């Protein structure tokens, strides 16, 4: 019985792995093919079945004038917007979360939990609800179709995630730790950055990773709030799909657009599996 | 030059955490705050440390108004019942942290840390991570950090309560030496606990706290011998002092059809109903005694606690050996009437075996 269970378990795991990994393998092999190897017959194995070429990748870098699609600029735009917005969200979100976790706020019927919920509620709404206000807001201040405008919008989208994760994290850091720091001669700011912050690194990393993931994969706002001046990667990749871009270049662009997420996923996974999130402080 | 508090009151919700607490603590002495959980001990310590602001009342230290001084300038040290250390720092860095905050020079810091490590017996652990230490060792680090600071006020909030029995005994012994030798005469030491035995062993000035109110103050021996009312008698004994509602008639005390010959120290008592108090250790098993039914028998360490019942009277007897009893079994016990306390119906102490008062 035990053996059967083990057998079924591993069969399932293997099948599932194939299911997940196969598209990647397909994309990787296609990205190294040329017209001949894609269209003639079914080919899988490089060098044996087909002669690998970097043509598909080269198209991505070349300017449109020379027959390329130039994905480099949108790529760096995306990197800039995601990283800047994530960084600002983490800094502001961490400060807000610390305040929400440690101090008691009263404003009419509003309490700490209500404020925390307000942050999270920004993510409960369907994003389309926010699109028109964002559009009007950005066009009023003249930041439509600009990197700064996108950073501003992404901070609104990402900060709730940072606040949410960090409030939960700080709530699990005993209050006595801050108090001990105060007693040991730190003023409240020193207590925060000398004691609380160094002990919150696992939380900060996870919050940062989530911000980067959600920022990087956003298509909707990048699509709505930009036209010609600025283009972000997800929009660019989708645009490629509808044009006459060859399959091998599409595969290559898909691969490099998921690459940062795969790296992030590995880092997060390491922290999650180590149990570093909850075990940092007892 | 003392730590003087006047009329401290703190009532954050519908319950008093501190209710008109006043005291005058002198330097170089040990004060123990005895009270049950939620009696306001931690609140009091935090108020002294400056982590809490009382609603009213003030604290003066060295003739300065303490209320105006923020926590980080007060030069106090505190050890919590949870083992609170800085998890991201090593043992050495933990202990030197407050000294660095005070910007002492490197040499001075090193000497202070080494002295503190020696005092708590953790020499050789300097580079360990906090997570690698046992609970007892973690609490020692916390204590060392407090000692190294040479703070003028040292607050210990139930420092032993989260440790296992053996370690508690051991650390309690060590505390006595540390407090006696390791502390300068400059320091006011305030130690809070729920454990009466700890209070007796530390043998300092005791403040009995209940629902934020000071019930009694005095030397440990005094509290033990003459608890001023039923509450104090209950709090300052573990297991709590047995209270028996009985009638004093002429030469005897009567309850539940038991007659006990009136002990000498109660000879001047009026004939009426009283609450008689007797410690668990003064109730002994004896074939010549009165019959009680066992409700529960707890074995703790080398002792057995018998929860006994007769009619509506319930008492706990402490038997100093491990014995097996069945529940609902009948046993015979005698009361050592020489150790009877007498409390009035309203709870006030009328007479104690150590000091005779005329009711």
Interface residues (C-beta under 8 A of the other chain):
Chain A: X174 X176 X177 X179 X180 X181 X182 X183 X184 X185 X186 X187 X190 X195 X198 X199 X280 X281
Chain B: X46 X49 X50 X51 X70 X71 X72 X73 X74 X76 X77 X78 X80 X82 X84 X85 X86 X87 X88 X97 X98 X101 X102 X145 X149
